[in-house]
Amino acid sequence: MSRNTRIPRAEITGLYGAVLKKFSRKMFGDVAEPLEVMWHHRPVLRFSLGLGQKSRRWSACDENLKSYAQMAVAARIGCTFCLDLGYFQAHNDGLDVAKARQVPRWRESDAFTPLERDVLEYAEAMTQTPPTVTDALSARLLGRLGAAGMVELTAWIALANQFTRTNVALGIEAQGFAASCGLPPLPSRARPDGAVPAA
């Protein structure tokens, strides 16, 4: 498990807690640390879980594209928990793990199609403060994804920002979900100048 979080982890108790822990262990093999931190405010926890579950039912945008976008947000913000979880989920959902592994260094990788590169750029542009989304990038994505797909991708990236920024602010770090299923480590994200930080 990671270092101490900024808000101490709480013991998850009661019937709802037992169901939550069972569900988490079934999905991830362990109780996810954000659940223990968010347990301090169960209405916020339920709201966050509800958003996550409802958004996983959206189907207007390709799952691989959304997976790459979520991981691009996590890489840009520096959420090791979200990167680890995104990589783990890509594996478990049968998505393209080889490409997912390259997301932190997508600009240097030749693994991605032009559409995938636009999605990754869009995710990063939405994550900047202030956002740096351009009309040209939006038009390219709209032409390839259609209106419903573009709306879904945008909402997915916005949710990824919410979850990622929450985890970073609370001091939640990677739990090793990806390593537990034998996935090779993610490469380090290159800096904007193209240099790769030391591991």
Beta strands, then each sheet from edge to edge (+ up, - down):
end
